[in-house]
């Protein structure tokens, strides 16, 4: 989790949302998140047919250097001209938890908590990241 916040959480100012997905359903089949497993390899993707620029862009976005393989990452690619084309919804019952980053502002935390409570979400836990007293790690404590 420390790497997720470091790499993707806006320097720990972001948030991690935890969704519950049935183990029998691959993530790529969960609506509305059409996740795709990232491919890890040593070289950049090579394309023989340079006419399909959309496919090239798609495959490039789903390929990472092999040294990142430990992440076991899935990516959700969204496209569209208008912002409304990129907004995705989910069932309120799918959201299980919210973890606030180490440097998330109190104002942002309060706003997000209000949004969650005003929605039809039930049994959502809230935690915050804090530095561990025992080394280079994060601990996640209830809020």
C-alpha positions, -999 to +999 in steps of 0.1 A: +000+000+000+029+024+007+040+021-030+004+026-042+002+059-024+037+069-034+033+061-071-004+069-077-018+088-047-005+123-055+023+121-030+001+107-003-025+135-007-049+111-025-073+084-014-076+047-019-111+034-025-117-003-017-143-021-037-156-056-030-156-079-060-169-114-060-140-138-063-158-158-090-159-128-113-126-117-130-121-079-126-125-074-163-161-085-161-171-063-132-194-034-143-186-006-147-149-011-143-136-029-173-102-037-159-074-053-179-044-070-165-011-052-173+015-070-194+050-069-181+080-073-204+115-061-210+110-042-242+085-017-255+057-031-276+065-034-313+038-031-339+041-044-374+009-028-387+013+010-382-022+017-395-040+008-363-029+037-340-057+031-315-045-005-309-010+007-305-020+033-280-041+008-261-014-018-259+013+007-249-009+019-220-013-017-208+024-026-209+050-019-182+086-028-176+091-063-161+107-048-129+072-036-119+056-071-122+053-074-084+024-048-086+001-073-104-016-042-117-049-039-135-057-008-154-091+008-163-088+027-195-115+053-201-118+075-232-141+101-245-142+136-257-164+150-230-157+147-192-191+129-188-178+101-211-150+094-185-172+094-154-180+060-142-205+049-116-206+019-093-232+003-071-231+018-036-229-017-021-196-023-040-177+004-020-163-012+012-136+012+024-119+045+021-082+050+031-070+086+033-034+093+023-008+105+048-009+141+036-046+144+026-060+177+039-086+177+067-109+196+043-107+169+016-112+142+042-144+159+055-157+165+020-152+128+010-167+115+042-198+137+036-201+125+000-200+089+012-225+094+040-249+113+017-248+085-008-265+052-003-234+035+010-236+011+039-209-004+061-180+016+046-150+018+068-127+048+070-090+046+077-061+070+074-024+063+067+002+072+093+039+066+095+049+035+114+070+040+145+090+009+136+105+017+102+098+026+066+061+016+065+026+029+068+000+019+093-037+022+086-058+033+116-095+037+119-109+073+117 
